[in-house]
Amino acid sequence: MITVEHLSKTYGAFRAVDDVSFTCKPGTVTGFLGPNGAGKSTSMRIMAGLTIPDSGTATIGGVRYRDIPNPGTQVGVLLDASAQHAGRTGREILTLSALTMGLPKSRVDEMLNLVSLSDSEAKRRVKNYSLGMRQRLGIANALMGDPKILILDEPANGLDPAGIHWMRSLLRAYANQGGTVLLSSHLLHEIEIIADEIIVIGNGKIVAQGTKAELLQGAGAFVKAADNAALAGALAQAGLTASPSDGGLSVDAEPAQIGQVAAAAGLALVELRGADSAGLEEMFLQLTATTQREGVVTTGGVA
Ligand SMILES: Nc1ncnc2c1ncn2[C@@H]1O[C@H](COP(=O)(O)OP(=O)(O)OP(=O)(O)O)[C@@H](O)[C@H]1O
């Protein structure tokens, strides 16, 4: 179990992490989602004892990372795949890791095998690795001590589609066996495929958290009518907020309620459904709008 309570971190006058609290439970993959600069890496660095918070605590199984004896056997951490010693080979890096943790050298070959780094790749210096190969090496390093908890910062960066698929399967199997996974990404799509729980961070603050279904509950519904403008009018009269979206309307209400309004107004519907991934994306963009570098774009229009 990872427990983060009221974490805050300020750099000069800038508050990078602002009163962040959440937990990650065994048997689940928790996605830590936020736009660039939202505070994900800073929070994870605090969890791994590399950055000291101004206030708040981050504990793993009730203990701060720095106080865990032989931490690699309890928590696997991958924060920056490119931060590995560039002059060493992949095999050397893993061997040093195994020695530090008091593990047999045979574990190195097991891990190389697990992340599909070939023998010749393992003999190459890390400075000559692609980003995807560095991520694989970083994941091998994180898993080396057979920890029950994984903290991974943007682990899919640089992986090709097959690599991303491989990583998802690996993390899913790990969680299914009772492991706890926290992984960050700035890509909603990546998180919603793998994560059981989603934590959304924007501007250093947690802006939403829950399962995908829970987050979608607040995301409303999508409706398309033969006459969208007439439906928008009827919904407004019923006190419901609708905005143009993808050739229809995005409405802040449950589908049943929208259906009733349409029926009462005698309007024919072409499509009606609860918000899906598009709704989640819209919500993610809105929730993190203050930290988006680009303005939030509303798609579609009333036909
Ligand atoms: N050592 C530091 N000194 C000053 N500012 C910092 C430092 N570390 C992080 N920051 C700032 O804190 C904010 C949060 O950074 P952080 O790396 O945690 O974001 P992130 O969510 O991981 O972003 P990304 O998706 O781009 O990796 C950024 O504005 C960053 O510039």
Ligand as a Chemical Component Dictionary entry (heavy atoms), coordinates in Angstrom:
data_LIG
# 
_chem_comp.id                   LIG 
_chem_comp.type                 NON-POLYMER 
_chem_comp.pdbx_formal_charge   0 
_chem_comp.three_letter_code    LIG 
# 
loop_
_chem_comp_atom.comp_id 
_chem_comp_atom.atom_id 
_chem_comp_atom.alt_atom_id 
_chem_comp_atom.type_symbol 
_chem_comp_atom.charge 
_chem_comp_atom.model_Cartn_x 
_chem_comp_atom.model_Cartn_y 
_chem_comp_atom.model_Cartn_z 
_chem_comp_atom.pdbx_ordinal 
LIG N1  N1  N 0 14.120 21.193 -8.934  1  
LIG C1  C1  C 0 13.191 22.025 -9.406  2  
LIG N2  N2  N 0 13.360 23.367 -9.350  3  
LIG C2  C2  C 0 12.416 24.211 -9.801  4  
LIG N3  N3  N 0 11.234 23.821 -10.337 5  
LIG C3  C3  C 0 11.007 22.497 -10.419 6  
LIG C4  C4  C 0 11.967 21.536 -9.973  7  
LIG N4  N4  N 0 11.447 20.298 -10.191 8  
LIG C5  C5  C 0 10.225 20.481 -10.757 9  
LIG N5  N5  N 0 9.976  21.797 -10.887 10 
LIG C6  C6  C 0 8.755  22.383 -11.457 11 
LIG O1  O1  O 0 7.639  21.796 -10.832 12 
LIG C7  C7  C 0 6.578  21.604 -11.780 13 
LIG C8  C8  C 0 6.149  20.163 -11.756 14 
LIG O2  O2  O 0 7.147  19.398 -12.387 15 
LIG P1  P1  P 0 7.025  17.811 -12.528 16 
LIG O3  O3  O 0 8.289  17.344 -13.170 17 
LIG O4  O4  O 0 6.665  17.234 -11.221 18 
LIG O5  O5  O 0 5.793  17.685 -13.530 19 
LIG P2  P2  P 0 5.221  16.412 -14.291 20 
LIG O6  O6  O 0 3.766  16.346 -13.991 21 
LIG O7  O7  O 0 6.026  15.214 -13.978 22 
LIG O8  O8  O 0 5.401  16.828 -15.811 23 
LIG P3  P3  P 0 5.818  15.980 -17.133 24 
LIG O9  O9  O 0 4.598  15.236 -17.606 25 
LIG O10 O10 O 0 6.201  17.058 -18.090 26 
LIG O11 O11 O 0 6.969  15.091 -16.756 27 
LIG C9  C9  C 0 7.125  22.063 -13.128 28 
LIG O12 O12 O 0 6.668  23.385 -13.369 29 
LIG C10 C10 C 0 8.618  22.048 -12.932 30 
LIG O13 O13 O 0 9.256  23.017 -13.736 31 
# 
loop_
_chem_comp_bond.comp_id 
_chem_comp_bond.atom_id_1 
_chem_comp_bond.atom_id_2 
_chem_comp_bond.value_order 
_chem_comp_bond.pdbx_ordinal 
LIG N1  C1  SING 1  
LIG C1  N2  SING 2  
LIG C1  C4  DOUB 3  
LIG N2  C2  DOUB 4  
LIG C2  N3  SING 5  
LIG N3  C3  DOUB 6  
LIG C3  C4  SING 7  
LIG C3  N5  SING 8  
LIG C4  N4  SING 9  
LIG N4  C5  DOUB 10 
LIG C5  N5  SING 11 
LIG N5  C6  SING 12 
LIG C6  O1  SING 13 
LIG C6  C10 SING 14 
LIG O1  C7  SING 15 
LIG C7  C8  SING 16 
LIG C7  C9  SING 17 
LIG C8  O2  SING 18 
LIG O2  P1  SING 19 
LIG P1  O3  DOUB 20 
LIG P1  O4  SING 21 
LIG P1  O5  SING 22 
LIG O5  P2  SING 23 
LIG P2  O6  DOUB 24 
LIG P2  O7  SING 25 
LIG P2  O8  SING 26 
LIG O8  P3  SING 27 
LIG P3  O9  DOUB 28 
LIG P3  O10 SING 29 
LIG P3  O11 SING 30 
LIG C9  O12 SING 31 
LIG C9  C10 SING 32 
LIG C10 O13 SING 33 
# 
